Amino acid sequence: MRTIKQELFLILAWAVAALVVLFIGLWGFGIWYGEWIGYNASWKVSDGGGNNAKINFCNIAVVSINGDIITIDGATTAEGEEAPPTTNADDMIALLRAAEADPRVLGVIVNIDSLGGTPVASELIANALKSLSLPTVALIREFGTSGGYLVATGADTIIASPFSDVGSIGITLSYLEYWEKNAKEGLRFVSLSSGKYKDYGNPGKPLTADERALLERDLKIYHDQFVKEVAENRNLSFEDVAKLADGSSMPGELALQNKLIDSLGDQETARAWFAGRLGKSSEEIIFCE
């Protein structure tokens, strides 16, 4: 039979053990929570800062489309040279999803300075913009042409600088042939392909009439799809966009006249648009820069 002293000792031992377990649990939770907070903070778009006394956080996510729009990174440069800017479609889509997941973000502005890129990459970003539940603005600054313009059409509204270059709706597969140069230097192209057209478009050999017909067939398909997507995104007829789709670009003023954009302006024009769309004052619209 246990004595009172033994009973007290057991109670004390259990209490100490419980405290140790509690401490270990809290310590483990703290580590997990800290990592979780850090992980989520890395995906937050709003910064919790701001200069407005009433609104202490930014609420318009800012993302940028710069240079070539691509799906696969692979550009290399000579040592010491600065790599040209590019925009990876997957990275951009992740940013847009992070903006939508941030409860403080009320809208997204996409700053565009791009002459284009691959059709698929441009289409992916445009579709990601279209699928957002947040109000979106595409702001074309220097250039919004070809794939860069296709991206812009995914936004709710397009604003462009009067000095911007807009449009260039079309597809190119042009390349530089060097077979004649090779022939003069004594180099001969040896074709070893399992199919008649497997090496068509190779710059080391002349393009035949049949091969040109194949490339032009594909160009027509890609071109019509480009026109179709612009028409759908801009609520224009296929015929109206097709008239503009000769590959040329135009200043912002002409783009406005042809309904390729919605207004001329800059970030302050976008601020006023967000204010009207969200039912807020311009002072309440704070860009996450």
C-alpha positions as CSV (number, residue, x, y, z in Angstrom):
1,M,0.0,0.0,0.0
2,R,1.4,3.4,-1.1
3,T,2.1,6.0,1.5
4,I,0.9,9.6,1.1
5,K,4.5,10.6,0.3
6,Q,4.6,8.2,-2.5
7,E,1.3,9.4,-3.9
8,L,2.5,13.0,-3.8
9,F,5.7,12.0,-5.6
10,L,3.7,10.2,-8.4
11,I,1.4,13.2,-8.8
12,L,4.4,15.5,-9.1
13,A,6.1,13.2,-11.6
14,W,3.0,13.1,-13.8
15,A,2.7,16.9,-13.6
16,V,6.4,17.4,-14.6
17,A,5.9,14.9,-17.5
18,A,2.8,16.7,-18.7
19,L,4.6,20.0,-18.6
20,V,7.5,18.5,-20.6
21,V,5.1,17.1,-23.2
22,L,3.3,20.5,-23.4
23,F,6.6,22.3,-23.8
24,I,7.8,20.0,-26.6
25,G,4.4,20.3,-28.3
26,L,4.4,24.1,-28.2
27,W,8.0,24.2,-29.4
28,G,7.2,21.9,-32.3
29,F,4.1,24.0,-33.2
30,G,6.1,27.2,-33.1
31,I,8.6,25.8,-35.6
32,W,5.9,24.6,-37.9
33,Y,3.9,27.8,-37.6
34,G,6.9,29.9,-38.2
35,E,7.7,27.9,-41.4
36,W,4.1,28.1,-42.5
37,I,3.9,31.8,-42.0
38,G,7.2,32.2,-43.9
39,Y,5.9,30.0,-46.7
40,N,2.7,32.0,-47.0
41,A,4.4,35.3,-46.7
42,S,6.5,34.4,-49.7
43,W,3.3,34.1,-51.8
44,K,1.7,37.2,-50.4
45,V,1.3,40.1,-52.8
46,S,0.1,42.8,-50.4
47,D,3.0,44.1,-48.2
48,G,1.1,45.3,-45.2
49,G,2.6,48.8,-45.7
50,G,1.3,52.0,-47.1
51,N,1.4,55.8,-46.5
52,N,-2.3,56.4,-46.1
53,A,-3.4,56.8,-42.5
54,K,-6.8,55.1,-43.1
55,I,-5.6,52.3,-45.4
56,N,-2.4,50.7,-44.1
57,F,-1.9,48.1,-46.8
58,C,-1.7,48.0,-50.6
59,N,-4.6,46.5,-52.5
60,I,-3.7,46.4,-56.2
61,A,-1.2,43.7,-57.2
62,V,1.4,44.9,-59.8
63,V,2.9,42.4,-62.2
64,S,5.1,43.0,-65.2
65,I,5.3,41.5,-68.7
66,N,8.8,42.4,-70.0
67,G,10.7,41.2,-73.0
68,D,10.0,37.9,-74.7
69,I,7.1,35.9,-73.4
70,I,8.2,32.2,-73.1
71,T,7.3,28.9,-71.5
72,I,10.8,27.5,-71.2
73,D,13.8,29.4,-69.9
74,G,16.9,28.6,-72.0
75,A,18.4,31.8,-73.3
76,T,22.2,32.0,-72.9
77,T,24.5,35.0,-73.3
78,A,28.3,35.4,-73.7
79,E,30.2,35.9,-70.4
80,G,29.9,39.4,-69.1
81,E,26.8,40.2,-71.2
82,E,23.5,41.0,-69.6
83,A,20.7,38.6,-70.5
84,P,17.7,40.3,-72.2
85,P,14.5,40.4,-70.1
86,T,12.0,37.6,-70.5
87,T,8.7,36.7,-68.9
88,N,8.0,33.0,-68.1
89,A,4.3,32.2,-68.5
90,D,4.3,29.7,-65.6
91,D,5.9,32.2,-63.2
92,M,3.4,34.8,-64.2
93,I,0.4,32.5,-63.7
94,A,1.7,31.7,-60.2
95,L,1.9,35.4,-59.4
96,L,-1.6,36.0,-60.6
97,R,-2.9,33.1,-58.5
98,A,-1.0,34.4,-55.5
99,A,-2.6,37.8,-56.0
100,E,-6.1,36.2,-56.1
101,A,-5.4,34.2,-53.0
102,D,-4.3,37.3,-51.0
103,P,-7.4,38.6,-49.2
104,R,-6.0,42.1,-49.2
105,V,-5.7,42.3,-52.9
106,L,-8.7,43.8,-54.7
107,G,-7.4,44.0,-58.3
108,V,-4.4,43.4,-60.6
109,I,-2.6,45.7,-62.9
110,V,-0.3,44.2,-65.6
111,N,2.4,46.5,-66.9
112,I,3.3,45.5,-70.4
113,D,6.6,46.3,-72.2
114,S,6.8,43.4,-74.7
115,L,7.2,42.9,-78.4
116,G,5.7,39.4,-78.1
117,G,6.9,35.9,-77.6
118,T,5.7,32.4,-78.3
119,P,1.9,32.0,-79.0
120,V,1.3,29.4,-76.4
121,A,3.0,31.4,-73.6
122,S,1.1,34.5,-74.5
123,E,-2.2,32.6,-74.7
124,L,-1.6,31.0,-71.3
125,I,-1.1,34.3,-69.5
126,A,-4.1,35.9,-71.3
127,N,-6.3,33.0,-70.3
128,A,-5.1,33.2,-66.7
129,L,-6.0,36.9,-66.6
130,K,-9.5,36.1,-68.0
131,S,-10.1,33.5,-65.3
132,L,-9.3,35.8,-62.4
133,S,-12.2,36.9,-60.2
134,L,-10.4,40.2,-59.5
135,P,-10.7,43.3,-61.7
136,T,-7.8,43.5,-64.0
137,V,-6.1,46.3,-66.0
138,A,-3.5,45.9,-68.7
139,L,-1.3,49.0,-69.0
140,I,0.7,49.1,-72.2
141,R,3.7,51.4,-71.8
142,E,6.3,51.3,-74.5
143,F,5.3,48.2,-76.4
144,G,2.3,45.8,-76.4
145,T,2.6,44.0,-79.7
146,S,2.1,40.5,-81.0
147,G,2.0,38.2,-78.0
148,G,2.4,41.2,-75.7
149,Y,-0.9,42.5,-77.1
150,L,-2.6,39.1,-76.9
151,V,-1.8,39.1,-73.1
152,A,-3.3,42.5,-72.7
153,T,-6.6,41.3,-74.3
154,G,-7.1,39.0,-71.3
155,A,-7.6,42.0,-68.9
156,D,-10.9,43.7,-68.2
157,T,-9.7,46.9,-69.7
158,I,-6.6,48.0,-71.7
159,I,-4.9,51.4,-71.1
160,A,-2.0,52.5,-73.3
161,S,0.3,55.4,-73.4
162,P,-0.3,57.8,-76.4
163,F,3.3,57.1,-77.3
164,S,3.0,53.3,-77.1
165,D,3.2,50.8,-80.0
166,V,0.2,48.5,-80.0
167,G,-1.1,45.6,-82.1
168,S,1.1,43.7,-84.6
169,I,-1.5,40.9,-84.8
170,G,0.0,38.1,-86.8
171,I,2.5,35.2,-86.7
172,T,5.9,34.9,-88.2
173,L,8.0,31.8,-89.0
174,S,10.7,33.7,-90.9
175,Y,14.3,32.6,-90.6
176,L,17.7,33.2,-92.2
177,E,18.9,30.6,-94.7
178,Y,22.7,30.1,-95.0
179,W,23.0,27.2,-97.4
180,E,24.5,29.4,-100.2
181,K,27.1,30.7,-97.8
182,N,27.9,27.1,-96.8
183,A,28.2,26.0,-100.4
184,K,30.7,28.8,-101.1
185,E,32.7,27.6,-98.2
186,G,32.7,24.0,-99.4
187,L,30.1,22.8,-96.9
188,R,27.3,20.4,-98.2
189,F,24.0,19.7,-96.4
190,V,23.4,15.9,-96.1
191,S,19.7,15.1,-95.5
192,L,19.1,12.0,-93.4
193,S,15.5,12.0,-92.4
194,S,12.8,9.4,-91.9
195,G,10.1,11.5,-93.6
196,K,10.0,13.7,-96.6
197,Y,9.3,16.8,-94.6
198,K,11.2,16.0,-91.4
199,D,13.9,18.5,-92.0
200,Y,11.9,21.2,-93.7
201,G,12.7,24.7,-92.5
202,N,16.3,23.7,-91.9
203,P,18.3,26.9,-92.7
204,G,21.1,24.7,-94.0
205,K,19.2,23.8,-97.2
206,P,16.9,25.7,-99.6
207,L,13.2,25.7,-98.9
208,T,11.2,23.8,-101.6
209,A,7.8,24.9,-102.9
210,D,6.1,22.0,-101.1
211,E,7.8,22.9,-97.9
212,R,6.8,26.6,-98.2
213,A,3.2,25.5,-98.8
214,L,3.3,23.5,-95.5
215,L,4.6,26.4,-93.5
216,E,2.1,28.9,-95.0
217,R,-0.7,26.4,-94.2
218,D,0.4,26.4,-90.6
219,L,0.8,30.2,-90.5
220,K,-2.8,30.6,-91.8
221,I,-4.1,28.4,-89.0
222,Y,-2.1,30.2,-86.3
223,H,-3.0,33.6,-87.7
224,D,-6.8,32.8,-87.7
225,Q,-6.6,31.6,-84.1
226,F,-4.8,34.7,-83.1
227,V,-7.5,36.9,-84.7
228,K,-10.2,34.7,-83.2
229,E,-8.9,35.1,-79.6
230,V,-8.4,38.9,-79.9
231,A,-11.9,39.2,-81.3
232,E,-13.4,37.2,-78.5
233,N,-11.4,38.9,-75.7
234,R,-12.2,42.4,-77.1
235,N,-15.8,41.7,-78.0
236,L,-15.1,42.5,-81.6
237,S,-16.1,40.7,-84.8
238,F,-13.6,38.4,-86.4
239,E,-13.9,40.4,-89.6
240,D,-13.0,43.7,-87.9
241,V,-9.9,42.3,-86.3
242,A,-8.9,40.5,-89.5
243,K,-8.8,43.8,-91.2
244,L,-6.2,45.0,-88.7
245,A,-4.3,41.8,-88.6
246,D,-1.7,42.5,-91.2
247,G,1.2,42.4,-88.8
248,S,1.6,46.1,-88.5
249,S,1.5,48.0,-85.2
250,M,0.1,51.4,-84.4
251,P,0.4,54.3,-81.9
252,G,-2.0,54.3,-78.9
253,E,-4.3,56.9,-80.5
254,L,-4.9,54.7,-83.5
255,A,-5.3,51.6,-81.3
256,L,-8.0,53.5,-79.4
257,Q,-9.8,54.5,-82.6
258,N,-9.7,50.8,-83.8
259,K,-11.0,49.5,-80.4
260,L,-7.8,47.6,-79.6
261,I,-7.6,49.5,-76.3
262,D,-10.1,51.2,-74.1
263,S,-8.3,54.4,-73.1
264,L,-5.1,56.4,-73.3
265,G,-3.2,57.1,-70.1
266,D,-0.9,55.8,-67.4
267,Q,-1.0,54.3,-63.9
268,E,-3.1,57.2,-62.6
269,T,-5.7,56.4,-65.3
270,A,-5.6,52.8,-64.0
271,R,-6.0,54.1,-60.4
272,A,-9.2,56.0,-61.4
273,W,-10.5,52.9,-63.2
274,F,-10.0,50.7,-60.2
275,A,-11.6,53.4,-57.9
276,G,-14.7,53.4,-60.1
277,R,-14.9,49.7,-60.4
278,L,-14.4,49.0,-56.7
279,G,-16.5,51.9,-55.4
280,K,-13.6,53.6,-53.6
281,S,-11.8,56.9,-53.7
282,S,-8.6,57.2,-55.7
283,E,-6.7,57.7,-52.4
284,E,-7.9,54.2,-51.3
285,I,-6.3,52.6,-54.3
286,I,-2.7,51.6,-53.4
287,F,-0.5,49.7,-55.8
288,C,1.7,47.0,-54.4
289,E,5.0,48.3,-55.7
